[in-house]
């Protein structure tokens, strides 16, 4: 992306408290936007055309980076991206959990969990470059970087997904992955807990990962299990990263299931041990409930399961599985089978574990929101304000500087986003101005679709993209596709 030379300032923030994304103490200084870049303590003249913003009492932070999204098709279908831009999110990483919009072209309905992204007609990107072009043409309000999903690759070369891939199929997937990396993919993701990928042995993933080292790519994984066997599942991910010499991100790290509650310290100790010899991090979201398709393996009486949609029984959306089973006078399992395909929110975590993982120094913030869900988990609209308001300000779980670092600088570093994630001269002007006293998530499990409180302005690549007080504002839709290889070269 070209940075234009100018002789004056476009926007000047005066008196703002600057939290720059580095986890350093806040400072008060002037910050300018010149073209599409940031300038600290600018020396260029302020002209009549300069917009001067008195930001006294407000925080100016780098634009938030949502490292774990399923917005692959949403950025094309609804490029205004209100659910994210209203939280201060200026960049999203798509293609997580082994499912991605590309390289995928379907001639049948998408299987679980690919159906979380869209319907058959939405998957029309034979090559990764086709997806890049579609996102660019859609002009989304946020920047987009993309992983390639392991399950997506399997779907293109295998007749069925409940088995291991053959050597020929693996080699075909390797070629497709390499081409996607050449065309700008950030790396590979897996979703080994899902039936569409659970039959894949570790060796299948390790073969694919061999294509990644040359691109300095990232491996992000929804572990084979987040329940009792989580340590072994983490070890599998670490071994892949070590053998391929690539960085690893554990997706939405959690202690799922009642028997797992209280194990977060043990799990984080295992992660820290791996960090001694390789690059490993994780992402997490600030809620004690997860959300996905209705998985029979997670049906239990140990915690509440809330049904968000059902293809054959849409009238049951908004009810708990236990209520539905009582209404139908059948067991929980039989009710779950009858509802499928369906979606659910699982209240499967303990708050103490959630807080412990949030506090971990190398945990990034990712919403894992599902934009296609008719009754989404509140994390889709509330993740980032919840971290800043509920956990940082109200519960004092960590300082505001660390909270912002987890959603900006740390995320940019781990996903290798060039000149983003920090307020530094010469960096792209992705910025969020918010009120630290009022910022708050307003989405909840009953009413999950609600914009946050306290976000004053959001700027993407130097363009004002969200200002709730300005009802006449036309969204700039200034987001760009962030190609991995180009970013590494240009760094």
C-alpha positions in Angstrom: 0.0 0.0 0.0 1.5 3.3 -1.1 2.0 6.0 1.5 1.4 9.4 0.0 3.7 12.4 0.6 1.8 15.5 1.8 2.7 19.0 2.9 0.0 19.3 5.6 -1.9 17.4 8.3 -5.3 15.8 7.5 -6.3 15.0 11.1 -4.8 16.1 14.4 -5.6 14.5 17.7 -4.7 16.9 20.6 -4.6 16.0 24.3 -5.3 12.3 23.8 -4.0 9.7 26.1 -1.9 7.5 23.8 -1.7 3.8 24.5 0.5 2.7 21.6 0.0 -1.1 21.6 3.4 -2.0 23.0 2.3 -2.5 26.6 4.2 0.6 27.6 2.7 3.2 29.9 0.3 5.7 28.5 1.5 9.1 27.4 -0.2 12.4 26.3 1.0 13.7 23.0 -0.3 15.0 19.6 -0.9 12.4 16.9 -1.6 13.2 13.3 -3.0 11.4 10.3 -1.2 12.4 7.1 -2.6 10.5 4.1 -2.9 6.9 5.3 -0.1 7.0 7.9 0.5 8.1 11.5 2.8 10.8 12.6 3.7 11.4 16.2 4.4 15.0 17.4 3.9 16.3 13.8 5.8 19.3 12.5 3.8 19.9 9.3 1.5 22.9 9.4 -2.1 22.7 10.4 -4.3 24.2 7.7 -7.9 25.2 7.4 -8.7 21.8 6.0 -7.1 20.0 8.9 -9.6 18.3 11.2 -8.5 19.0 14.8 -9.9 16.7 17.5 -9.6 17.6 21.1 -9.4 14.2 22.7 -8.9 15.2 26.3 -10.0 12.4 28.6 -10.1 9.9 25.8 -7.8 7.0 24.8 -6.3 6.8 21.3 -5.2 3.3 20.6 -4.2 1.3 17.5 -7.1 -0.3 15.7 -8.0 -3.6 17.3 -7.1 -6.8 15.4 -9.6 -9.7 15.7 -7.2 -12.6 15.3 -9.9 -15.3 15.3 -12.9 -14.7 13.1 -15.2 -16.6 10.7 -15.9 -13.4 8.7 -14.5 -15.0 5.4 -17.7 -14.4 3.5 -19.2 -11.8 5.7 -16.6 -9.2 4.5 -18.0 -9.7 1.0 -21.7 -10.2 1.9 -21.9 -7.3 4.4 -18.8 -5.2 3.8 -19.9 -2.5 6.3 -18.8 -4.9 9.0 -20.7 -3.1 11.7 -20.4 -5.9 14.2 -16.6 -5.4 14.1 -16.0 -1.7 13.3 -18.4 -0.7 16.1 -16.0 -2.5 18.6 -13.0 -0.7 17.3 -11.8 -3.6 15.2 -9.9 -2.5 12.1 -8.4 -5.8 10.9 -9.7 -9.4 11.0 -8.0 -12.7 10.5 -10.3 -15.1 8.6 -10.0 -18.8 7.7 -9.8 -20.2 11.3 -10.6 -23.6 12.7 -9.8 -25.4 9.4 -12.6 -23.8 7.5 -12.1 -21.1 5.0 -13.9 -19.6 2.0 -11.0 -20.4 -0.3 -9.7 -22.3 -2.0 -13.2 -23.9 -2.1 -15.7 -24.4 -4.8 -18.8 -26.5 -3.9 -21.2 -28.5 -6.0 -23.1 -29.6 -2.9 -24.2 -28.1 0.4 -21.3 -27.3 2.7 -20.6 -29.9 5.4 -20.4 -29.2 9.1 -18.6 -27.0 10.1 -18.0 -25.2 6.8 -21.7 -24.4 6.9 -20.9 -21.9 9.7 -19.5 -19.6 6.9 -22.3 -19.6 4.4 -24.3 -21.6 1.9 -23.3 -23.6 -1.2 -23.5 -20.6 -3.5 -21.1 -18.6 -1.3 -18.2 -21.0 -1.9 -17.0 -20.0 -5.4 -13.3 -19.3 -4.9 -11.4 -22.0 -6.7 -8.1 -20.2 -6.0 -7.0 -18.1 -3.1 -6.4 -15.2 -5.6 -10.1 -15.4 -6.5 -11.0 -14.7 -2.9 -8.5 -11.9 -2.6 -10.0 -10.2 -5.7 -13.6 -10.6 -4.3 -12.7 -9.1 -1.0 -10.9 -6.2 -2.7 -13.9 -5.6 -5.0 -16.3 -5.6 -2.0 -14.3 -2.9 -0.3 -14.9 -3.9 3.3 -14.7 -1.5 6.2 -11.9 -3.5 7.8 -8.6 -5.0 6.7 -8.6 -8.7 5.9 -5.9 -11.3 6.3 -6.6 -15.0 5.7 -5.5 -18.4 6.7 -6.3 -21.5 4.5 -8.4 -24.2 6.2 -7.2 -27.8 6.4 -10.8 -29.0 6.2 -11.3 -26.7 3.1 -8.3 -28.4 1.4 -9.6 -31.9 2.3 -13.0 -31.1 0.9 -11.5 -30.3 -2.5 -9.6 -33.5 -3.0 -11.3 -36.2 -0.9 -14.5 -38.1 -1.7 -15.3 -38.3 2.1 -13.9 -36.7 5.1 -14.2 -39.5 7.7 -10.8 -41.0 6.8 -7.2 -40.1 6.5 -6.0 -38.6 3.2 -4.0 -40.8 0.8 -0.4 -39.8 -0.2 -1.8 -38.6 -3.6 -4.4 -36.5 -1.8 -1.9 -35.0 0.6 0.4 -34.0 -2.3 -2.5 -32.4 -4.1 -3.4 -30.5 -0.9 0.2 -29.4 -0.5 0.2 -27.9 -4.0 -3.0 -26.1 -3.3 -1.6 -24.7 0.0 1.6 -23.6 -1.6 -0.2 -21.8 -4.3 -2.4 -20.1 -1.7 0.7 -19.0 0.3 2.2 -17.6 -2.9 -1.0 -15.7 -3.5 -1.0 -14.1 0.0 -2.4 -16.5 2.6 -1.1 -16.0 6.1 -0.8 -19.7 6.8 -2.8 -22.8 7.6 -5.5 -23.5 10.2 -7.0 -26.8 11.4 -10.1 -27.8 13.2 -9.2 -31.3 14.4 -12.1 -31.5 16.9 -14.6 -31.6 14.1 -15.7 -34.9 12.4 -14.6 -33.5 9.0 -11.0 -33.5 10.2 -10.7 -35.7 13.2 -9.8 -38.7 11.1 -6.7 -36.9 9.8 -3.6 -38.2 11.6 -0.9 -35.8 12.7 1.3 -36.9 9.9 -1.2 -35.4 7.4 -0.9 -32.0 8.9 2.9 -32.3 9.2 3.1 -33.0 5.5 1.1 -29.9 4.7 3.1 -27.8 7.2 6.3 -28.5 5.2 5.1 -26.0 2.6 4.9 -23.2 5.3 8.5 -22.6 6.4 9.6 -20.8 3.2 6.8 -18.3 3.7 7.3 -17.7 7.4 3.7 -18.7 7.7 1.5 -19.3 10.8 -0.2 -22.5 11.9 -3.4 -21.8 13.9 -5.2 -24.8 15.4 -8.6 -25.6 16.9 -7.1 -28.5 19.0 -8.1 -32.1 18.5 -9.8 -31.8 21.9 -10.3 -29.0 24.4 -11.7 -31.4 27.0 -9.9 -34.0 29.1 -7.2 -34.8 26.6 -6.2 -31.2 25.9 -2.5 -31.6 27.0 -1.9 -34.3 24.4 -3.8 -32.2 21.8 -1.5 -29.3 22.6 1.6 -31.5 22.3 0.4 -32.6 18.9 0.3 -28.9 17.8 3.7 -28.2 19.3 5.3 -31.1 17.5 3.9 -29.9 14.2 5.3 -26.4 14.8 8.7 -27.8 15.9 9.1 -30.3 13.0 8.1 -27.7 10.4 9.8 -24.8 12.1 6.7 -22.6 12.0 5.0 -20.5 14.7 1.9 -22.0 16.3 -1.3 -20.3 17.6 -3.6 -22.3 19.8 -7.1 -21.1 18.9 -9.6 -20.1 21.6 -7.6 -21.8 24.4 -10.0 -23.0 27.0 -10.8 -25.6 29.7 -13.9 -27.1 28.2 -16.2 -29.5 30.2 -16.8 -29.7 33.9 -14.1 -32.3 34.4 -11.6 -29.8 33.0 -12.5 -26.8 35.2 -9.6 -25.6 37.3 -6.9 -26.9 34.9 -6.0 -23.6 33.3 -2.7 -23.2 35.3 -1.6 -26.7 34.2 -2.5 -26.0 30.6 -0.7 -22.6 30.6 2.3 -24.3 32.2 2.4 -26.7 29.3 2.3 -23.9 26.8 5.0 -21.9 28.6 7.2 -25.0 28.5 6.8 -25.3 24.7 7.7 -21.6 24.4 11.2 -22.3 25.7 12.1 -23.9 22.3 9.6 -22.6 19.8 7.2 -19.8 19.0 3.8 -20.5 20.5 0.9 -18.2 21.5 -2.8 -18.5 21.9 -6.0 -16.5 21.4 -9.0 -16.4 23.7 -12.4 -14.7 24.1 -13.7 -13.1 27.3 -16.7 -15.4 27.9 -17.3 -18.7 29.7 -19.5 -20.0 26.9 -18.5 -21.3 23.5 -20.5 -21.5 20.3 -20.5 -23.7 17.2 -22.6 -26.3 15.4 -24.5 -28.7 17.7 -22.0 -31.4 18.4 -23.3 -34.7 19.7 -19.9 -35.2 21.5 -20.6 -32.2 23.7 -24.2 -33.1 24.7 -24.2 -33.4 28.5 -26.2 -32.5 31.5 -23.2 -30.9 33.1 -23.8 -27.4 31.6 -26.5 -25.5 29.7 -26.7 -25.8 26.0 -28.6 -23.1 24.2 -29.9 -23.7 20.7 -29.3 -20.8 18.3 -30.6 -22.4 15.0 -32.0 -25.6 13.6 -32.5 -26.3 10.0 -35.6 -28.6 10.5 -36.9 -27.1 13.7 -36.2 -23.3 13.5 -38.9 -22.7 16.1 -36.7 -24.2 18.7 -34.0 -21.6 18.3 -33.7 -19.5 21.5 -34.4 -22.4 23.8 -32.2 -24.6 25.8 -31.6 -28.2 24.8 -32.9 -29.4 28.2 -36.1 -27.5 27.7 -36.6 -28.9 24.2 -35.9 -32.5 25.4 -38.6 -32.0 28.1 -41.0 -30.5 25.6 -40.5 -33.5 23.2 -40.3 -35.9 26.2 -37.1 -37.5 24.9 -33.5 -37.6 26.1 -31.0 -34.8 25.6 -29.1 -36.9 23.0 -32.2 -37.8 21.1 -33.3 -34.1 21.1 -29.9 -33.1 19.8 -30.0 -35.7 17.0 -33.5 -34.6 16.0 -32.4 -30.9 15.8 -29.5 -31.4 13.5 -28.1 -29.7 11.6 -28.2 -27.0 14.3 -26.1 -24.4 16.2 -25.5 -24.1 19.9 -24.0 -22.0 22.7 -22.3 -24.2 25.3 -21.8 -22.8 28.8 -18.9 -25.2 29.2 -16.2 -23.1 31.0 -15.4 -21.8 34.5 -15.0 -18.1 34.9 -11.7 -18.5 36.8 -10.1 -20.4 34.0 -11.3 -17.8 31.5 -9.7 -15.0 33.6 -6.5 -17.0 34.0 -6.1 -17.5 30.2 -7.0 -13.9 29.5 -4.2 -12.8 31.9 -1.6 -14.9 30.2 1.1 -12.7 28.7 0.9 -14.2 25.2 -2.9 -14.6 24.8 -4.4 -12.5 22.1 -8.0 -11.5 21.8 -10.2 -13.1 19.2 -14.0 -13.0 19.0 -14.6 -16.3 17.3 -18.0 -14.8 16.4 -20.4 -16.4 13.9 -22.0 -13.8 11.7 -24.3 -16.2 10.0 -25.9 -17.4 13.2 -29.4 -15.9 13.5 -29.0 -15.7 17.3 -25.2 -15.3 17.6 -23.0 -15.6 20.7 -22.6 -12.0 22.2 -18.9 -12.2 21.4 -19.6 -11.3 17.8 -20.5 -7.8 18.8 -19.0 -7.4 22.3 -15.6 -9.1 22.7 -13.2 -6.1 22.6 -15.2 -3.6 24.7 -15.8 -6.4 27.2 -12.1 -6.9 27.7 -11.5 -3.2 28.1 -14.5 -2.4 30.3 -15.5 -5.5 32.3 -12.2 -7.2 32.7 -9.7 -4.3 32.6 -11.5 -1.4 34.2 -14.1 -3.1 36.4 -12.4 -6.3 37.5 -8.9 -4.9 37.2 -7.7 -8.2 35.7 -4.9 -6.3 33.9 -3.9 -2.7 33.1 -5.5 -1.0 30.1 -2.1 -1.0 28.4 -1.9 -4.7 28.6 -5.5 -5.2 27.5 -4.8 -3.1 24.4 -1.5 -4.9 23.7 -3.4 -8.2 23.6 -5.6 -6.9 20.8 -3.1 -4.8 18.8 0.7 -5.0 19.0 0.9 -8.6 20.2 -1.6 -9.7 17.5 0.3 -7.8 14.8 3.5 -9.4 15.8 2.2 -13.0 16.0 0.3 -12.7 12.7 3.1 -10.7 11.0 0.9 -7.7 10.1 3.3 -5.1 8.6 3.2 -1.6 10.1 0.0 -2.2 12.0 -0.9 -2.8 15.7 1.1 0.2 17.0 0.9 3.9 17.1 4.2 4.8 15.5 5.3 7.3 12.9 5.1 5.8 9.5 2.6 3.1 10.5 -0.8 2.8 8.8 -3.4 5.0 10.4 -5.7 2.3 11.9 -6.9 4.0 15.1 -9.5 3.8 17.8 -10.6 6.7 20.0 -12.6 5.6 23.0 -13.8 6.7 26.5 -12.1 4.5 29.1 -14.8 5.4 31.7 -17.8 4.4 29.6 -16.6 1.7 27.2 -18.8 -1.3 27.7 -20.2 -4.3 25.7 -24.0 -4.1 25.4 -24.6 -7.5 23.7 -25.7 -10.4 25.9 -27.1 -13.9 25.4 -30.7 -12.7 25.3 -30.0 -9.7 23.0 -26.7 -10.5 21.3 -26.9 -7.9 18.5 -25.9 -4.5 20.0 -23.2 -2.0 19.3 -20.8 -1.2 22.1 -20.8 1.9 24.3 -17.9 4.3 24.5 -16.3 3.9 21.1 -16.0 7.5 19.8 -14.2 7.1 16.4 -12.6 4.4 14.3 -10.1 5.2 11.5 -9.0 2.6 8.9 -6.1 3.4 6.7 -6.5 7.1 7.5 -10.2 7.2 6.7 -12.9 7.9 9.3 -14.9 4.7 9.3 -17.1 4.8 12.4 -18.4 7.6 14.5 -21.7 6.8 16.3 -22.4 10.4 17.1 -22.3 11.4 13.4 -25.5 9.9 12.0 -24.8 11.3 8.6 -21.4 9.6 8.3 -21.0 7.5 5.2 -18.7 4.6 6.0 -15.4 4.9 4.2 -15.0 1.1 3.5 -11.3 1.7 3.5 -10.2 -1.8 4.4 -7.6 -3.7 2.4 -6.6 -7.3 1.8 -3.3 -7.9 3.7 -1.3 -10.3 1.6 1.2 -12.2 3.8 4.1 -12.6 1.3 3.9 -8.9 0.2 3.9 -7.8 3.9 6.9 -9.8 4.7 8.8 -8.5 1.7 7.9 -4.9 2.4 8.8 -5.1 6.1 
